[in-house]
Amino acid sequence: MAFSLNKVMLIGNLGQDAEHRFTTNNTEVSSFSIATTHSYKGRDGNYVNETTWHNVVVFGASDFLKNALKKGKKFYIEGRINKRDYENKDGQKVYVTEIIADRFSIIPLDSAGDSGSYSSASSSQSYSKPESIDSSTPEEDDLPF
């Protein structure tokens, strides 16, 4: 038997609140889009940001997750790529590529008190070592690991 792998891991921000609905056999489906950004240095030496939108589908999301899937929130999502097609009302074939997410691998990355709006300034905060270190605190070299 041949081995294969279809796995996607994304970290990004939701583009809109998730939509929740039920299939004809009463299975709950949630869908939303998430944006990921790739940065690279252009020919002129300036950085260029490329945003890619991913359509995500999750089956049987918990109530907590359904309430957390709000526009602007940052999430880690793990799942698989799925391609499907259908005919629209005009009889034209429409091709869809989407991420089928594992409901247990959707993790909110914003803090609980975060307002939900993404700010690049808040994500680029740097934390520095305190000016004075208490004498009872062991030095970094003294740590056992």
Secondary structure, 3 states (H helix, E strand, C coil): CCCCCCCEEEEEEECCCCEEEECCCCCEEEEEEEEEEEEEECCCCCEEEEEEEEEEEEECCCHHHHHHCCCCCEEEEEEEEEEEEEECCCCCEEEEEEEEEEEEEEEECCCCCCCCCCCHHHHCCCCCCCCCCCCCCCCHHHCCC
